[in-house]
Amino acid sequence: MNHGISQRKLSITSGYRRSLLRNLCTSLVLSGRLETTEAKAKEVKKVVEKLITTAKTDNLSSRKKAYSYLFKKEAVVKLFDLAKNDFENRPGGYTRILKTEQRRGDGAQLVLLEFVKE
């Protein structure tokens, strides 16, 4: 039983895992969609949904939090535009995961992680 374990280890060290999630979140915000493995997508989904919920309250504190997590300034600007324009009246569920195929090399399930447009 996994008592109290709230994240996947992804078979990598904690520093690399944090950097990987930050990169994937930045790429998702900038491009709007992302193709990756299912486990990584589920972890990125948790982080991005919390960031969008934080970005809905546009103040200095929420902007600092977004700047501390995302790597590029244009990603932060786009995040706040998304939160204001697309997700203003949506209470949650900003992203969706669609299964696509299995990777040829190792058979990992690939998915498409994208923002939900109403």
ZIFEN-V591433 format. One record per backbone hydrogen bond with DSSP energy under -0.5 kcal/mol. CO is the residue of the C=O (numbers start at 0). NH is the residue of the N-H. E is the energy in kcal/mol with one decimal. If there is no record, write none. Layout:
<<CO:NH:E> <CO:NH:E>>
This chain:
<<0:2:-1.0> <1:4:-0.8> <3:5:-0.7> <8:11:-1.5> <12:16:-2.5> <13:17:-2.4> <14:18:-2.1> <15:19:-2.6> <16:20:-2.4> <17:21:-2.1> <18:22:-2.4> <19:23:-2.5> <20:24:-2.4> <21:25:-2.2> <22:26:-2.4> <23:27:-2.4> <24:28:-2.3> <25:29:-2.1> <26:30:-2.6> <27:31:-2.4> <31:114:-1.6> <33:35:-0.6> <33:112:-3.4> <35:110:-3.1> <36:40:-2.2> <37:41:-2.1> <38:42:-1.6> <39:43:-2.5> <40:44:-2.4> <41:45:-1.3> <42:46:-1.5> <43:47:-2.9> <44:48:-2.1> <45:49:-1.4> <46:50:-2.1> <47:51:-2.5> <48:52:-2.0> <49:53:-2.1> <50:54:-2.3> <51:55:-1.1> <53:56:-1.0> <55:57:-1.0> <56:58:-1.5> <58:62:-2.0> <59:63:-2.4> <60:64:-1.9> <61:65:-2.0> <62:66:-2.7> <63:67:-2.0> <64:68:-0.9> <65:68:-0.6> <65:69:-2.8> <71:75:-1.2> <72:76:-2.1> <73:77:-2.1> <74:78:-2.2> <75:79:-2.2> <76:80:-1.8> <77:81:-2.6> <78:82:-2.5> <79:83:-1.9> <80:84:-3.0> <81:85:-1.5> <81:86:-1.8> <88:90:-0.5> <93:115:-2.9> <95:97:-0.5> <95:113:-2.1> <97:111:-3.0> <100:109:-3.3> <102:106:-1.6> <107:102:-3.1> <107:109:-0.5> <108:37:-1.7> <109:99:-2.5> <109:100:-0.7> <110:35:-1.7> <110:112:-0.6> <111:97:-2.4> <111:113:-0.6> <112:33:-2.1> <113:95:-2.5>>
